[in-house]
Structures are given as C-alpha cells and as structure tokens.
C-alpha cells in the first residue's frame, strides 16, 4: 500500500471544519449584537411601561 494521500483529501476534510468555525463566529457575533441591542433598548422599555402604568 502506498503511504501517499491525495492532496484533495485533506482539503475536503478541512472544508467542513473551516465552514463550522466561520458559522460559529457569525452566530456568536449575531448573539452579541442582540444582547447589546436589548441592553440599549431596556431603559426605553422601562420608561414606556412606567408611562402606561401611571397614565401618562
């Protein structure tokens, strides 16, 4: 048996891993943006809720 591995085999094996890493980074960035958006929006929601409760 030959000990040689064709060049395309490591490329094909690495491609799903690389795509997985990129996907995980995109998901993490999206989640972080959602958290930041909610954090910035929370005081405005509290003010609006207070206004509704007190009839303003």
Secondary structure as UniProt FT lines:
FT   HELIX           7..53
FT   TURN            54..55
//
